[in-house]
């Protein structure tokens, strides 16, 4: 009598909207450049498995000076790709202006 083999499909793994730090950086930098200004950027992302979010510090940086400091933080949900925490655009602009002025940079 032939043996019957029953296959049990493995459950599908959840797909992440933002699976890598590079993707998170690209998404947030695109938002910063469109909504806030070119001098603000993120250069690294840290994944927090407890919140399932990417944490991305926002730096004010100029070509001549490099990074002047952090003006805010963005939190991006890895599973759905939405911003779950970010300063208001006006707040980021104000913080960036204040930090630039503290370093003697006026635009």
C-alpha distances in whole Angstrom, upper triangle without the diagonal:
4,7,9,13,16,19,22,25,28,31,34,37,40,42,46,49,50,48,51,54,55,54,56,59,59,59,62,64,64,64,67,69,69,70,72,73,73,74,71,68,65,64,61,58,57,54,54,50,52,53,51,54,56,59,62,65,68,70,74,74,77,76,80,79,75,74,77,74,72,73,69,66,63,60,57,53,51,48,50,53,56,59,59,62,65,69,71,72,76,75,73,76,79,77,77,81,82,80,81,85,85,84,87,85,86,85
4,6,9,13,16,19,22,25,28,30,33,37,39,42,45,47,45,47,51,52,51,53,56,55,55,58,60,60,61,64,65,65,66,69,70,69,70,68,64,61,60,57,55,54,50,51,47,49,50,48,51,52,56,58,62,64,67,70,71,73,73,76,75,72,70,73,71,68,69,66,63,60,56,54,50,47,45,47,50,53,56,56,59,62,66,67,69,72,72,70,73,76,74,74,77,79,77,78,82,81,81,84,81,83,81
4,6,10,13,16,19,22,25,28,30,34,36,39,42,44,42,44,48,49,48,50,53,53,53,55,58,57,58,61,63,63,64,66,67,66,68,65,61,58,57,54,52,50,47,47,44,45,47,44,48,49,53,55,59,61,64,67,68,70,70,73,73,69,67,70,68,65,66,63,59,57,53,50,47,44,42,44,47,50,53,53,56,59,63,64,66,69,69,67,70,72,71,71,74,75,74,75,79,78,78,81,79,80,79
4,6,10,13,16,19,22,25,27,31,33,36,39,41,39,42,46,47,45,47,50,50,50,53,55,55,55,58,60,60,61,63,64,64,65,62,59,56,55,52,50,48,45,45,41,43,44,42,45,47,50,53,56,59,61,65,65,68,68,71,70,67,65,68,65,63,64,60,57,54,50,48,44,41,39,41,44,47,50,50,53,56,60,61,63,66,66,64,67,70,68,68,72,73,71,73,76,76,75,78,76,77,76
4,6,10,13,15,19,21,24,27,30,33,36,38,36,38,42,43,42,43,47,47,46,49,51,51,52,55,56,56,57,59,61,60,61,59,55,52,51,48,46,44,41,41,38,39,41,38,41,43,47,49,53,55,58,61,62,64,64,68,67,63,61,64,62,59,60,57,53,50,47,44,41,38,35,38,40,43,46,46,50,52,56,58,59,63,62,61,64,66,65,64,68,69,67,69,72,72,72,75,72,74,72
4,6,10,13,16,18,21,24,27,30,33,35,33,36,40,41,40,41,44,44,44,46,49,49,49,52,54,54,55,57,58,58,59,56,53,50,49,46,44,42,39,39,35,37,38,35,39,40,44,47,50,53,55,59,60,62,62,66,65,61,59,62,59,57,57,54,50,48,44,41,38,35,32,35,37,40,43,43,47,50,53,55,56,60,59,58,61,63,62,62,66,67,65,66,70,70,69,72,70,71,70
4,6,9,12,15,18,21,23,27,30,32,30,32,36,37,36,37,41,41,40,43,45,45,46,49,50,50,51,53,55,54,55,53,49,46,46,43,40,39,35,36,32,34,35,32,35,37,41,43,47,49,52,55,56,58,59,62,61,57,56,58,56,53,54,51,47,44,41,38,35,32,29,31,34,37,40,40,43,46,50,52,53,57,56,54,57,60,58,58,62,63,61,63,66,66,66,69,67,68,66
4,6,9,12,15,18,21,24,27,29,27,30,34,35,34,35,38,38,38,40,43,43,43,46,48,48,48,50,52,52,53,50,47,44,43,40,37,36,33,33,29,31,32,29,32,34,38,40,44,46,49,53,53,56,57,60,59,55,53,56,53,50,51,48,44,41,38,35,31,29,26,28,31,34,37,37,40,43,47,49,50,54,53,52,55,57,55,56,59,60,59,60,64,63,63,66,64,65,64
4,6,9,12,15,17,21,24,26,24,27,30,32,30,32,35,35,34,37,39,39,40,43,44,44,45,47,49,48,50,47,43,41,40,37,34,33,30,30,27,29,29,26,29,31,35,37,41,43,46,49,50,53,53,57,56,52,50,53,50,47,48,45,41,38,35,32,28,26,23,25,28,31,34,34,37,40,44,46,47,50,50,48,51,54,52,52,56,57,56,57,60,60,60,63,61,62,60
4,6,9,12,15,18,21,23,21,24,27,29,27,29,32,32,32,34,37,37,37,40,42,42,43,44,46,46,47,44,40,38,37,34,31,30,26,27,23,25,26,23,26,28,31,34,38,40,43,46,47,50,50,54,52,49,47,49,47,44,45,42,38,35,32,29,25,23,20,23,25,28,31,31,34,37,41,43,44,48,47,45,48,51,49,49,53,54,52,54,57,57,57,60,58,59,58
4,6,9,12,15,18,21,19,22,26,27,25,26,30,30,29,32,34,34,35,37,39,39,40,42,43,43,45,41,38,35,35,32,29,28,24,24,21,22,23,20,23,25,29,32,35,38,41,44,45,48,49,52,51,47,45,47,45,42,42,39,35,32,29,26,22,20,17,19,22,25,28,28,31,34,38,40,41,45,44,43,46,48,47,47,50,51,50,51,55,55,55,57,55,56,55
4,6,9,12,15,17,16,19,23,24,22,23,27,27,26,28,31,31,31,34,36,36,36,39,40,40,41,38,35,32,32,30,27,26,22,23,20,22,22,19,21,23,27,29,33,35,38,41,42,45,45,49,48,44,42,45,42,39,40,36,33,30,26,23,20,17,14,17,19,22,25,26,29,32,35,37,38,42,41,40,43,45,44,44,47,49,47,49,52,52,52,55,52,53,52
4,6,9,13,14,13,16,19,21,19,20,24,24,23,25,28,28,29,31,33,33,34,36,37,37,38,35,32,29,29,26,23,22,19,19,16,18,18,15,18,19,23,25,29,31,34,38,39,42,42,46,44,41,39,41,39,36,36,33,29,26,23,20,17,14,12,14,17,20,23,23,26,29,32,34,35,39,38,37,40,42,41,41,44,45,44,45,49,49,48,51,49,50,49
4,6,10,12,11,14,18,19,17,18,21,22,20,22,25,25,25,28,30,30,31,33,34,34,36,32,29,27,27,24,21,20,17,17,15,16,16,13,15,17,21,23,27,29,32,35,36,39,40,43,42,39,37,39,36,33,33,30,26,23,20,17,14,11,8,11,13,16,19,19,23,25,29,31,32,36,35,34,37,39,38,38,41,42,41,43,46,46,46,49,46,47,46
4,7,9,8,12,15,16,14,15,19,18,17,20,23,22,23,25,27,27,28,30,32,31,33,30,27,24,24,22,19,19,16,17,15,18,17,13,14,16,19,21,25,27,30,33,34,36,37,41,40,36,34,37,34,31,32,29,25,22,19,15,13,10,7,9,11,14,17,18,22,24,27,29,30,34,33,32,34,37,36,36,39,40,39,40,44,44,44,46,44,45,43
4,5,5,9,12,13,11,11,15,15,14,16,19,19,19,22,24,24,25,27,28,28,29,26,23,21,21,19,16,15,13,14,13,15,14,10,11,12,16,17,21,23,26,29,30,33,34,37,36,33,31,33,30,28,28,25,21,18,15,12,9,6,4,7,8,11,14,15,18,20,24,26,27,30,30,28,31,33,32,32,35,37,35,37,40,40,40,43,40,41,40
4,6,9,12,12,9,9,13,13,11,13,16,16,16,19,21,21,21,23,25,25,27,24,21,19,19,18,15,16,14,15,15,17,15,12,11,12,15,16,20,21,24,27,28,31,32,35,34,31,29,31,29,26,26,23,20,16,14,10,8,6,5,5,5,9,12,14,17,18,22,23,24,27,27,25,28,31,30,29,33,34,33,34,38,38,38,40,38,38,37
4,6,8,9,6,6,10,10,9,11,14,14,15,17,19,19,20,22,23,23,24,21,18,15,16,14,11,12,11,13,13,16,14,10,9,9,12,13,17,18,21,24,25,28,29,32,31,27,26,28,26,23,23,20,17,14,12,8,8,5,6,7,6,9,11,13,15,17,20,22,22,26,26,23,26,29,27,27,30,32,30,31,35,35,35,37,35,36,35
4,7,9,7,8,11,12,12,14,16,17,18,20,22,23,24,25,26,25,26,23,20,17,16,14,11,12,10,12,12,15,14,11,10,10,13,14,18,20,22,26,26,29,30,33,32,28,26,29,27,24,25,22,19,16,14,11,10,6,8,10,9,13,14,16,18,19,23,25,25,29,28,26,29,31,30,29,33,34,32,33,37,37,36,39,37,38,37
4,5,5,6,9,10,11,13,14,16,17,19,20,22,23,24,24,23,24,21,17,14,13,11,9,10,9,12,13,16,15,12,11,9,12,12,16,18,20,23,23,26,26,30,29,25,23,26,24,22,23,21,18,15,14,11,12,8,11,13,11,14,15,17,18,19,22,25,25,28,27,25,27,30,28,27,31,32,30,31,35,34,34,36,34,36,35
4,5,5,6,9,10,11,12,14,15,16,18,20,21,21,22,20,21,18,14,11,10,7,5,7,8,11,13,16,15,13,11,8,9,9,12,14,16,20,20,23,23,26,25,21,20,22,20,18,20,18,15,13,12,10,12,10,13,15,12,14,15,16,17,17,20,23,23,26,25,22,25,27,25,24,28,29,26,27,31,31,30,33,31,32,32
4,5,5,6,9,10,10,12,14,15,16,18,20,20,20,19,19,17,13,10,9,8,8,10,11,15,17,20,19,16,14,11,12,11,14,15,16,19,19,21,21,25,24,20,19,22,21,19,21,19,16,14,14,12,14,12,15,16,13,16,16,18,19,18,21,23,23,26,25,22,24,27,25,24,27,29,27,27,31,31,30,32,30,31,30
4,5,5,6,9,10,11,12,14,15,17,18,19,20,19,20,17,14,12,11,10,9,12,12,15,17,20,18,15,13,10,12,12,15,15,18,20,21,23,23,27,26,23,21,24,23,20,21,19,16,14,13,11,12,10,12,13,10,13,13,16,17,17,20,22,21,25,25,22,24,27,25,24,28,29,28,28,32,32,31,34,31,32,31
4,5,5,6,8,10,11,12,14,16,16,17,18,17,18,15,12,9,10,9,7,9,10,13,15,17,15,12,10,7,9,8,12,12,15,18,19,22,23,26,25,21,19,22,20,17,18,16,13,10,9,7,9,8,11,12,8,10,10,13,13,13,17,19,18,22,21,19,21,24,22,21,25,27,25,26,29,30,29,31,29,30,29
4,6,5,6,8,10,10,12,14,15,15,16,14,15,12,9,6,7,7,6,10,12,15,17,20,18,16,13,9,10,7,10,10,12,15,15,18,19,22,21,18,16,19,17,15,16,14,12,10,11,10,13,12,15,15,12,13,12,15,15,14,16,18,18,21,20,17,19,22,20,19,23,24,22,23,26,27,26,28,26,27,26
4,6,5,6,9,10,11,12,14,15,15,14,15,13,10,9,9,10,10,14,15,18,20,23,20,18,15,12,13,11,13,13,14,16,17,19,19,23,22,19,18,21,20,18,18,17,15,13,13,12,14,13,16,15,12,13,13,16,17,15,18,19,18,21,21,18,20,23,22,20,23,26,24,24,28,28,27,30,27,28,26
4,6,5,6,9,10,11,12,14,15,14,16,13,11,10,12,12,11,14,15,17,19,21,19,16,13,11,12,11,13,13,15,17,18,20,21,25,24,21,20,22,20,18,18,16,14,11,11,9,12,11,14,13,9,10,10,13,14,13,16,17,16,19,20,17,19,22,21,20,23,25,24,24,28,29,28,30,28,28,26
4,5,5,6,9,10,10,11,12,12,13,10,8,7,10,10,10,13,14,17,19,21,18,16,13,10,10,8,10,9,12,14,15,18,19,23,22,19,17,19,17,14,14,12,10,8,9,8,12,12,15,14,10,10,9,12,12,10,12,14,13,16,16,13,15,18,17,16,20,22,20,21,24,25,25,27,24,25,24
4,5,5,6,8,10,10,10,9,10,8,6,6,9,11,11,15,17,19,22,24,21,20,16,13,13,10,11,9,11,12,13,15,16,20,19,16,15,17,16,14,14,13,12,10,13,12,15,16,19,18,14,14,13,16,15,13,14,15,13,17,17,13,15,18,17,15,18,21,19,19,23,24,23,25,22,23,21
4,6,5,6,8,10,10,10,12,10,9,10,12,14,14,18,19,22,24,26,23,21,18,16,16,13,14,12,14,15,15,17,18,22,22,19,18,20,19,18,17,16,15,13,15,13,16,17,19,17,13,14,13,16,16,14,15,16,14,17,18,15,16,19,19,17,20,23,22,21,25,26,26,27,24,24,22
4,6,5,6,8,9,10,12,10,9,11,14,15,15,18,19,21,24,25,22,20,17,15,15,12,14,11,14,15,16,18,20,23,23,20,19,20,19,17,15,14,13,11,13,12,15,16,18,16,13,12,10,14,13,11,12,12,10,14,15,12,13,17,17,16,18,21,20,21,24,25,25,27,24,23,21
4,6,5,5,6,7,9,6,7,9,12,14,15,18,20,22,25,26,23,22,18,16,15,12,12,9,10,11,13,15,17,20,19,17,15,16,16,14,12,11,12,10,13,13,17,18,21,19,15,14,12,15,14,11,11,11,9,12,12,9,10,14,14,12,15,17,17,17,20,22,21,23,20,20,18
4,6,6,5,5,8,7,8,11,13,16,17,21,22,25,28,29,26,25,21,19,18,15,15,12,12,12,13,13,15,18,19,17,16,17,17,16,15,15,15,14,17,16,20,21,23,22,18,17,16,19,17,14,14,14,11,14,15,12,12,15,16,13,15,19,18,17,20,22,22,23,19,19,17
4,6,7,8,11,11,11,14,17,19,19,23,24,26,29,30,27,26,22,20,20,17,17,14,15,15,16,17,19,22,22,21,19,21,20,19,17,17,17,15,18,17,20,21,23,21,17,16,15,18,18,15,15,14,11,13,15,13,13,16,17,15,17,20,20,20,23,25,25,25,22,21,18
4,6,9,12,10,12,14,17,19,20,23,24,26,28,29,26,25,21,20,19,16,16,13,15,14,16,18,20,23,23,21,19,20,19,17,15,14,15,14,16,16,19,21,23,21,18,16,14,17,15,12,12,10,7,10,12,10,10,13,15,13,15,18,19,18,21,23,23,24,21,20,18
4,7,9,7,10,13,16,18,19,22,24,25,28,29,26,26,22,20,18,15,15,11,12,11,13,15,17,20,19,18,16,17,16,14,12,12,14,13,16,17,21,23,25,23,19,18,15,18,16,12,11,9,6,8,10,7,6,10,11,10,11,15,15,15,17,19,20,21,18,17,15
4,6,6,9,12,15,18,20,23,25,27,30,31,28,28,24,21,20,16,15,12,11,10,11,11,14,17,17,16,15,15,15,14,13,14,15,15,19,19,23,24,27,25,22,20,18,21,19,15,14,13,9,11,12,9,8,12,12,10,11,14,14,13,16,18,18,19,15,15,12
4,5,7,11,13,17,19,22,25,27,30,32,29,28,24,21,20,16,15,12,11,9,9,9,11,14,14,13,13,14,15,15,14,15,16,16,20,20,24,25,27,26,22,22,20,22,20,17,16,16,13,14,15,12,11,14,14,11,13,16,15,13,17,19,18,18,15,15,13
4,7,10,12,16,18,21,24,26,30,31,29,28,24,21,19,16,14,10,8,6,5,6,9,11,11,10,9,10,11,12,11,13,15,16,19,20,24,25,29,27,24,23,20,23,20,17,16,16,13,14,15,11,10,13,12,9,10,13,12,10,14,15,14,15,12,13,11
4,7,10,13,15,18,21,23,26,27,25,24,21,18,16,12,10,6,6,5,6,9,11,14,13,11,9,10,10,9,9,10,11,12,16,17,21,22,25,24,20,20,17,19,17,13,13,14,11,13,13,9,9,12,11,8,11,13,12,11,15,16,15,17,14,15,14
4,7,10,12,15,18,20,23,25,23,22,18,15,13,9,8,6,5,7,7,10,12,15,14,11,9,11,11,10,10,10,11,11,14,15,18,19,22,22,18,18,16,18,16,13,14,15,13,16,15,11,12,15,14,11,14,16,14,14,18,19,18,20,17,19,18
4,6,8,11,14,17,20,22,20,19,15,12,10,6,6,5,6,9,10,13,14,17,16,12,10,13,11,9,11,10,9,9,12,12,16,16,20,20,16,16,14,16,15,13,14,16,15,18,16,13,15,17,15,14,17,19,16,17,20,21,20,22,20,22,21
4,7,11,14,17,20,22,21,19,16,13,11,8,8,8,8,11,11,13,14,17,16,12,10,13,12,11,13,13,12,12,14,14,18,17,21,21,18,19,17,19,18,16,17,20,19,21,20,17,18,21,18,16,20,21,18,19,22,22,21,24,22,24,23
4,7,10,13,16,19,18,16,13,10,9,6,8,9,10,14,14,17,18,20,19,15,13,16,14,12,14,13,11,11,12,13,15,15,18,19,16,18,16,18,16,16,18,20,20,23,21,18,20,23,20,19,22,23,20,21,25,24,23,26,25,27,27
4,7,10,13,15,14,13,10,6,6,5,8,10,12,16,17,20,21,24,22,18,16,18,16,13,15,13,10,10,9,10,12,11,15,16,14,15,14,15,14,14,17,20,20,23,21,18,21,23,21,20,24,24,22,23,27,26,26,29,27,29,29
4,7,10,12,12,10,8,5,5,7,9,13,15,18,20,23,24,27,25,21,18,20,18,15,17,15,11,11,10,10,12,11,15,17,15,16,15,15,14,15,18,21,22,25,23,20,24,25,22,22,26,26,24,26,29,28,28,31,30,32,32
4,6,9,9,7,6,4,6,9,12,15,18,22,23,26,28,30,28,25,22,24,21,18,20,17,13,12,10,9,10,8,12,14,13,14,14,14,14,16,19,22,23,26,25,22,26,27,25,25,29,29,27,29,32,31,31,34,33,35,35
4,6,6,6,6,6,7,11,14,17,20,23,25,29,31,33,31,27,24,26,22,19,20,17,14,13,10,10,10,10,12,15,14,15,14,13,14,16,19,22,24,27,25,23,27,28,26,26,30,30,28,30,33,32,32,36,35,36,36
4,6,5,7,9,11,14,17,21,23,27,29,32,34,36,34,31,28,29,26,23,24,21,17,16,13,12,11,10,11,14,15,16,16,15,16,19,22,25,27,30,28,27,30,32,29,30,34,34,32,34,37,36,36,40,38,40,40
4,6,8,11,12,16,18,21,25,28,30,34,36,38,36,32,29,30,27,24,24,21,17,16,13,13,11,12,13,15,16,17,16,14,15,18,22,25,27,30,27,26,30,31,29,30,34,33,32,35,37,36,37,40,39,41,41
4,5,9,10,14,16,19,23,26,28,32,34,37,34,31,28,29,25,22,22,19,15,13,10,10,8,9,11,13,13,13,13,10,12,15,18,21,24,26,24,24,27,28,26,28,31,31,30,32,35,34,35,38,37,38,38
4,7,10,13,16,19,23,26,28,31,33,36,34,30,28,29,26,22,23,19,16,13,10,9,6,6,7,10,11,12,12,11,13,16,19,22,24,27,25,24,28,29,27,28,32,32,31,33,36,35,36,39,37,38,38
4,6,10,13,15,19,22,24,28,30,32,30,27,24,25,22,19,19,16,12,10,6,5,4,5,8,10,9,10,9,8,10,12,16,19,20,24,22,20,24,26,24,24,28,28,27,29,32,32,32,35,34,35,34
4,6,10,13,16,19,21,24,26,29,27,24,21,22,19,16,17,14,10,8,6,5,6,6,10,11,10,10,10,10,10,12,15,18,19,22,21,19,22,24,22,22,26,26,25,27,30,29,29,32,31,32,32
4,7,10,13,16,19,22,24,27,24,21,18,19,16,13,14,11,7,6,5,7,9,10,14,15,12,12,10,10,9,10,13,16,17,20,18,16,20,21,19,19,23,23,21,23,27,26,26,29,28,29,29
4,6,9,13,15,18,20,23,21,18,15,16,13,10,11,9,6,5,6,8,11,12,16,16,13,13,11,12,10,10,12,15,16,18,16,14,17,19,16,16,20,21,19,20,24,23,23,26,24,26,26
4,6,10,12,16,18,21,18,15,12,13,10,6,8,6,4,6,9,11,15,16,20,20,17,16,13,14,11,10,11,14,15,17,15,12,15,16,13,13,17,17,15,17,20,19,19,23,21,23,23
4,7,10,13,16,18,16,13,10,11,8,5,6,5,5,7,11,13,16,18,21,21,18,17,14,15,12,10,10,13,12,14,12,9,11,13,11,10,14,15,13,14,17,17,17,20,18,19,19
4,6,10,13,14,12,10,6,7,5,4,6,7,9,11,14,16,20,21,25,24,21,20,17,19,16,13,13,15,14,15,14,10,12,13,11,9,12,13,10,11,15,15,14,17,15,17,17
4,7,10,12,10,8,6,6,6,6,7,9,12,14,17,19,23,24,28,27,24,23,20,21,18,15,14,16,14,14,13,10,10,12,9,6,9,11,8,8,12,12,11,14,12,13,13
4,7,9,7,5,4,6,8,9,10,13,15,17,20,21,25,26,30,29,25,25,22,24,22,19,18,19,17,18,17,13,13,15,13,9,12,13,10,9,13,13,11,13,11,13,13
4,5,5,5,7,8,11,13,14,16,18,20,23,25,28,29,32,32,28,28,25,27,25,22,21,21,19,19,19,16,15,16,15,11,13,14,12,10,13,14,11,13,10,12,12
4,6,6,9,11,14,16,17,20,21,23,26,27,30,30,34,33,30,30,28,30,28,25,24,25,22,23,23,19,18,20,19,15,16,18,16,13,16,17,14,15,12,15,14
4,6,9,11,14,17,18,21,23,25,28,30,33,34,37,37,33,33,31,33,30,27,26,27,24,25,24,21,20,21,19,16,16,18,15,13,15,16,12,13,11,13,14
4,7,7,11,14,16,19,21,23,26,28,32,32,36,36,32,32,29,31,28,25,24,25,23,23,22,19,18,19,17,14,15,16,13,11,13,13,10,11,10,13,14
4,6,9,12,14,17,18,20,23,25,28,29,32,32,29,29,26,28,25,23,22,24,22,23,21,18,18,19,17,14,15,16,13,12,15,15,12,14,12,15,16
4,6,8,11,13,15,17,20,22,26,26,30,30,26,26,24,25,22,20,19,21,19,20,18,15,15,17,14,11,14,14,11,10,14,13,11,14,13,15,16
4,7,9,12,15,18,21,23,27,28,32,32,28,27,24,25,22,20,18,20,19,19,17,14,14,14,12,9,11,11,7,7,11,10,8,11,10,13,15
4,6,9,12,15,18,21,24,25,29,29,26,25,22,22,19,17,16,18,17,18,15,12,14,14,10,9,12,11,8,9,12,11,10,14,13,16,17
4,6,8,11,14,17,21,22,26,26,23,22,18,19,16,13,12,15,15,16,13,10,12,13,9,9,12,12,9,11,14,13,13,17,16,18,19
4,7,10,14,17,20,22,26,25,22,20,17,17,14,11,9,12,11,12,9,6,9,9,6,6,10,9,8,10,13,13,14,16,15,16,17
4,7,10,13,17,19,22,22,19,17,14,14,10,8,7,10,10,12,9,7,10,11,8,9,13,13,12,14,17,16,17,20,19,20,20
4,7,10,13,16,19,18,16,14,11,11,8,6,7,11,12,14,12,10,13,14,12,13,16,16,15,18,20,20,21,24,22,23,23
4,6,10,12,15,15,12,11,7,8,6,5,7,10,12,15,13,11,14,16,14,15,18,19,18,20,23,23,24,26,25,25,25
4,7,9,12,12,10,9,6,6,5,6,10,13,15,18,16,14,18,20,18,19,22,23,22,24,27,27,27,30,28,29,29
4,6,9,9,6,6,5,6,7,9,12,15,16,19,18,17,20,22,21,21,25,26,24,26,29,29,30,32,30,31,30
4,6,6,5,5,6,6,9,12,15,18,19,22,21,20,23,26,24,25,28,29,28,30,33,33,33,36,34,35,34
4,6,5,8,9,10,13,15,19,21,22,25,25,23,26,28,27,27,30,31,30,32,35,35,35,38,36,37,36
4,6,8,11,11,15,17,21,23,24,28,27,26,29,31,30,30,33,35,33,35,38,38,39,41,39,40,39
4,6,9,10,14,16,19,21,22,25,25,24,27,29,28,29,32,33,33,34,37,38,38,40,38,38,37
4,7,9,12,13,17,18,19,23,22,21,24,26,25,25,29,30,29,31,34,34,35,37,35,35,33
4,6,9,11,14,15,16,20,20,19,21,24,23,24,27,28,28,29,32,33,33,36,33,33,32
4,6,7,10,12,13,17,16,15,18,20,20,20,23,25,24,26,29,29,30,32,30,30,29
4,7,10,12,15,18,17,16,19,21,20,21,25,25,25,27,30,30,31,33,32,32,31
4,7,10,12,15,13,13,16,18,17,18,21,22,21,24,26,26,27,30,28,29,28
4,6,9,11,10,9,13,14,13,15,18,18,18,20,23,23,24,27,25,25,24
4,6,8,6,6,10,11,10,12,15,15,16,18,20,20,22,24,22,22,22
4,5,5,6,9,10,11,12,14,15,17,18,20,21,23,24,23,22,21
4,5,5,6,9,10,11,12,14,15,16,18,20,21,22,20,19,18
4,5,5,6,9,10,10,12,14,15,16,18,20,21,19,17,16
4,5,5,6,8,10,11,12,14,15,16,18,20,18,18,17
4,5,5,6,9,10,10,12,14,15,17,18,16,16,16
4,6,5,6,9,10,10,12,14,15,16,14,13,12
4,5,5,6,9,10,11,12,14,15,14,13,13
4,5,5,6,9,10,11,13,14,13,13,14
4,5,5,6,8,10,11,12,10,11,11
4,6,5,6,9,10,10,9,8,9
4,5,5,6,9,10,9,10,11
4,5,5,7,9,9,10,12
4,5,5,6,5,7,9
4,5,5,5,6,9
4,6,7,9,13
4,6,9,12
4,6,10
4,7
4
